[in-house]
Amino acid sequence: MEASYESYTHWRAEITAKANVTLDAAYCTERIEALSNEQDPSTKAFLKAYGSAHRDQILRWFEQALGEA
């Protein structure tokens, strides 16, 4: 499975408009913590599906979103 986003702006639009997720500080912090923990079941599934490079990019974008929250 492959997920590709052209940029942070594209990812943010997809996650907020299409997935109806609010990128507030609490949500971003929760996702950063989960994606940083390779023992977390959701992170294991994410890594299996998309790989570590994509996870690392998503982590950076959640950190950027947190800075904007």
C-alpha positions as CSV (number, residue, x, y, z in Angstrom):
1,M,0.0,0.0,0.0
2,E,1.3,3.4,-0.8
3,A,0.2,6.8,0.4
4,S,1.6,9.8,-1.3
5,Y,1.1,13.5,-0.6
6,E,2.6,16.1,-2.7
7,S,3.4,18.4,0.2
8,Y,2.5,19.4,3.8
9,T,-0.3,21.5,2.4
10,H,-1.7,18.6,0.4
11,W,-1.4,16.3,3.5
12,R,-3.1,18.9,5.7
13,A,-5.9,19.4,3.3
14,E,-6.5,15.7,3.0
15,I,-6.5,15.0,6.7
16,T,-8.7,18.0,7.6
17,A,-11.2,18.1,4.8
18,K,-11.5,14.5,3.6
19,A,-10.8,12.7,6.9
20,N,-12.5,15.5,8.9
21,V,-9.7,15.5,11.5
22,T,-9.0,18.6,13.5
23,L,-5.2,19.2,13.9
24,D,-5.3,20.7,17.3
25,A,-2.4,20.4,19.8
26,A,-3.9,17.5,21.6
27,Y,-4.4,15.4,18.5
28,C,-1.0,16.2,17.0
29,T,0.7,15.4,20.3
30,E,-1.2,12.1,20.5
31,R,-0.2,11.1,17.0
32,I,3.4,12.1,17.4
33,E,3.7,10.0,20.6
34,A,2.0,7.0,18.9
35,L,4.0,7.2,15.7
36,S,7.2,7.6,17.7
37,N,6.5,4.3,19.5
38,E,7.3,1.4,17.3
39,Q,5.6,-0.9,19.8
40,D,2.2,0.9,19.4
41,P,-0.2,-1.4,17.5
42,S,-1.3,1.4,15.2
43,T,2.3,2.3,14.4
44,K,3.2,-1.3,13.7
45,A,0.4,-1.4,11.2
46,F,1.4,1.9,9.7
47,L,5.0,0.8,9.3
48,K,3.9,-2.5,7.7
49,A,1.7,-0.6,5.2
50,Y,3.8,2.4,4.4
51,G,7.3,2.0,5.7
52,S,9.5,4.0,8.0
53,A,10.4,6.8,5.5
54,H,6.7,7.7,5.1
55,R,6.2,7.4,8.8
56,D,9.1,9.8,9.4
57,Q,7.6,12.3,6.9
58,I,4.2,12.1,8.6
59,L,5.8,12.7,12.0
60,R,7.5,15.8,10.6
61,W,4.2,17.1,9.3
62,F,2.4,16.4,12.6
63,E,5.2,18.3,14.3
64,Q,4.7,21.2,11.9
65,A,0.9,21.1,12.5
66,L,1.6,21.1,16.2
67,G,3.6,24.3,15.8
68,E,0.7,25.9,14.0
69,A,-1.9,24.7,16.5
